[in-house]
Amino acid sequence: MPCFVGLDKRYVTEIGLTARTSTGDPEGEVVERSEPPSADELERRLERLRGEVELPIPAASAVKIGGERAYRLARRGVAVEMPLRRSRVDALDVIAYTGDTVTLDLRVSSGTYVRAIAEAMGGHCRTLRRTEVGPFRVEDADPERIIPEADALAALEPR
């Protein structure tokens, strides 16, 4: 399992651009409302998030703070300053933009919090779907066939 956790990931997410929430997703309380960005402003926000980035880890994450999971602290209303996490955003492409929402295709390094990207854009993740882990893609998945461990590890070897 450790061989797969550290692999790069690919996601598709829909981000609501008119409200930030306490959890970075629809489950949280709205903490800030804003007008949707223009297309030019959206592109400026996206450009700042490509490449090497350093963003705060979401308070609703499983990261341990003082030995306790951050999401447990957040649920109790304990405010903590969340540490920054350095990650790499290789691709951040717009699939659709309605003004209020943007749908993005992201290729990121392991450890990247998509909710932190949504927060940095001034919004929250409405939906989030992981579509790739390393060389493994959702569209190649077959519920009738489990890949033998040796074949899965062989797929990780450089070509």
PEMO-V977262 format. One record per backbone hydrogen bond with DSSP energy under -0.5 kcal/mol. NH is the residue of the N-H (numbers start at 1). CO is the residue of the C=O. If there is no record, write none. Layout:
NH:CO / NH:CO
//
This chain:
4:1 / 5:1 / 6:2 / 7:4 / 9:108 / 10:132 / 11:106 / 12:129 / 13:104 / 14:127 / 15:13 / 15:102 / 16:14 / 16:124 / 17:15 / 17:100 / 20:32 / 22:29 / 26:125 / 28:25 / 31:20 / 32:20 / 34:18 / 42:38 / 43:39 / 44:40 / 45:41 / 46:42 / 47:43 / 48:44 / 49:45 / 49:46 / 50:47 / 51:89 / 53:87 / 55:85 / 57:83 / 61:58 / 65:68 / 66:64 / 68:65 / 70:63 / 71:61 / 72:69 / 73:69 / 74:70 / 75:71 / 76:72 / 77:74 / 78:73 / 79:77 / 80:78 / 82:80 / 85:55 / 87:53 / 89:51 / 90:88 / 90:107 / 91:107 / 93:105 / 95:103 / 96:103 / 98:101 / 99:101 / 102:15 / 103:96 / 104:13 / 104:102 / 105:93 / 106:11 / 106:104 / 107:91 / 108:9 / 109:88 / 112:109 / 114:112 / 116:113 / 117:113 / 118:114 / 119:115 / 120:116 / 121:117 / 122:119 / 123:118 / 124:16 / 125:24 / 126:14 / 127:14 / 129:12 / 131:10 / 131:129 / 132:10 / 133:136 / 134:8 / 136:133 / 137:135 / 138:131 / 140:137 / 141:138 / 145:142 / 147:145 / 151:148 / 152:148 / 153:149 / 154:150 / 155:151 / 156:153 / 157:154
//
